[in-house]
Amino acid sequence: MTQVNNSLKKRKKDLTFWQKIYIPEIIKGLSITMKNMLRPKFTMEYPEEKFIPPASYRGRPVLVMEQNGDERCVACGLCSRVCPALAIEVQAAETEREKERYPEKFEINMLRCIFCGLCEEVCPEEAIVMSKDYELAFTNRDDAIYGKDKLLIPVNQLQDRIEFLRKYK
Amino acid sequence: MPKITIDGKEIEFKQGQTIIQAAEDNGIEIPHFCYHPKLSISGNCRICLVEVERMPKLVIACATIASEGMVVHTNSEKTIAARNAVMEFILINHPLDCPICDEAGECKLQDYAYQHSIGESRFVEEKVHKDKRVQLGPHVMFDGERCISCSRCIRFCDEVAKDSELTFVKRGDKVTITTFPGEQLDNPYSLNVVDICPVGALTNSDFRFKARVWDMSRTNSICYGCSRGCNIEIWVRNNEILRLTPRHNEEVNSYWMCDHGRLNTFKFVNASDRIDSPQLRVDGSLQTVNWDEAFSFVSNKLKQFSKNEIAVIGSPYATCEDNYLVSKFAKTVLGTNNVDFIRHLDPSFADDILRTEEISPNSRGAELVGVTPTKNGLALSEIIKAIKEGKIKAIYLVEDDLLSYDPSLEESLEKLDLFVIHTTNFNASCKFANVVFPAATYAEKNGTFVNIQGRVQRIRPAVATTELDRSLDGMSLSRLDKFGTEFDRWAQGKKYDAKSTWKILTNLSAYFGQKYKYQTSEDVFIDITKNISEFNGLDYESIGLLGKELSLEKVKI
C-alpha cells in the first residue's frame, strides 16, 4: 500500500516539461499507428473474402461420398456411440452391396455437435471426416439437423483432410 | 462333497460335474464358445483349455470330469498362452466386419478377443471365403464366414427342438453349416439358435440391422404368447419394441422361447391400429373424447340397467390386478354376478417343449382372482345365449374380442343398449362399441401373470404411455433415454394415451361413489394377497425376477 502511494507521488514530480505538454507523446503514438498501417494486412473482408482453413481444422463433420455416389458409411453406429454430445443418429438398413449394411438415415444435430472430432477418430471406414466448413447459422432447431443430403460430400473435396488423417491419426 | 481347487480356491462340486460346471457354480468363469449348460458337450472350440496339475497336457474344462483333489489353473502362463493361440486360430478366418455385424456388442468372440487375445494377427494370407447371407429358414440368416463351427446350433436343433435340420459339411477350414437336403431351419424354436450363436453367424431376419444393442434398454418381462409364461427381456429404443429375447429361468423356460412368442407378441404395441384416447360413439361413428366425458357417459348409462341385464367379461390377456378389479367392479359396483372370461384354446399350438394349448398368458390368474360367475350368475356360454335372446342389454368387455370369438353374435351385439370395451388395438367388436377405452398393453404396465404351472410372474413397463415417465417411474433406461430432450428426433417415440385396466376401473368406480384407494398396481396386488388365499404372503419384491409358485394343487402340464 505504502509503495503505491510513494510511486504516485514520485510520478508527478518525474514528469518533464515535454511530457507535460503531451504533443511529442501523441506524435510518438501516431507514428506506431502509421508504421502498422503500412505493414501487410491479417484481417479479411469476410464474407466477401473467405478464410480457407488448413487440413488440421475441425469444421462440421461430413460423410464421405465415393466416386460412384455411394456413401462409405456402413452404419456401424460407433460415431453415434462415441459422440459425447449425442449429436449423431444413425439408422442402419440392409443393401445388396458387398458391405451389406448402409445408413438409411444419418442425422447430425449441429446444435449438439461440439466439433471434437471423436466421430472421425473412431470411424473404422474413414467415412466421417471433419470438413473445413465453419459457416453454421440457423434460424430454427429443425434447420440445424443435417441429414444425408447435406452431409454427403464427394471424396475429392475431402482429400486434404483424409491425407492429414492418414499422416497423423 | 468332493472338492476341487481352482486358481487356489477350494470349491465343492457334485459328482459327475465337469470342471467348467463346477467353476460356473462357484462364480469362476472359464472362457467357452461351444459349451452351453443345456446342450451336450461337444468340446470342439478348445478355448476352455486349462492346466490341471499332474496331467501331461492341458485339458478342456468342458469335457473333463472334475475329480476329488484336482488342482486346476485357469490363469497360469501355459493356459494363457494356449488361449491366445486358440484365439489366433479362430480369428484367422473370421472376417473383421464387426462394424457391419449385428452381433457386435453382445459377441462372445469380440469380448474374448479383447480379454484373451494378443490383439494382432500374424496371418497375412487371404482369408477363406464362404457363403454369406444364406437364408437357412424363414427367420434365420446365416453368414458362413463368421461361423466358428462351435456346433451349438446343430446341437440345439437335435437336442432341444428335437428336429434335426442343421449339419456340418466339408472339412478343415472349408467346414460350414447347412440344412439337410430338402430341409429348412423352420422348427418352432429356430430363433433360439441366434441367441446361442456366440458370433454373428446366425442373425434374426426380423431384427437384422434394426438397432445396435447398446442403444436399447432392456426390461424383464413375461411372454404374452401362451400360458407357459416364458421369461423374456423386452428391448426398446425410442419407445418402440424392437425385439424380445428369452431370459433364463430354469423353472419355466430354461434359456429358450418359441418363435411365435418372439416374433408375434410385440408388434401390436406400436401398430397403427392402437387406440390413443377414449372413443365415444356419436351419430354412428367413434369420436375421440377425454377421459372424464367417457367416464361420466359410461357411469350414467350403466346406472340405467338392472343387475341381471349387465354382463362383465374379463380377460386372460389382462393381468391379475386388472382382472381382480374387473371382478370387484362387477360384483360390488354393478352388483352383477354375470362375470366370466373367454378361454382361448388352440390344441394345434401345443407341443411337449414349451408351447401350451392355452394361447393367453393369464387364464389361471383370471380364474383365481374371481373372474368367474358367482351364485346364479351366468357363465360365458350362458351370457352369449342371453345376449342373443336380448336378456343382456349391456356388456362390459375387457381386453378381448367377443365378436371374433363368436361371429354369430354380430346381429345381437348391434342391438345392445350399451357395449363398453377396454382394448389396446381396434378389433372386430369395436364396430359395435358405444365406448372404447384405450388399455395399456402388457409392455406398458406393471402387473402379474399366473402361468400354467401356477407360477405368478411379474411384467414391467418397457414402453412409456403418456402417464409414464421412464426415469420417474423406474423404468429401464438406455443411454439415449437418459439424455434425450424433446428437441431430439431420436427421443420422440410415440406415447399412447392408454391406461391399465385396473386404473380405468378405479377411476370409473369413483363416478359410482366408490373410492378405491389404489395408486399403483402393487396396491391392487396387496389387496389380492389379502383377499385371495392362494396369493397370501406374496408381494412384488418376493416374486422378483423369476416368479413364485402359488400354493395350489399342481396341474398336469
Interface residues (C-beta under 8 A of the other chain):
Chain A: V74 A75 C76 G77 L78 S80 R81 L86 E89 A92 A93 E94 K99 E100 R101 E107 N109 L111 R112 P124 E125 R141 I145
Chain B: D97 C98 P99 I100 A104 K132 R133 R208 F209 K210 R212 W214 D215 R479 L480 F483 G484 F487 D488 R489 W490
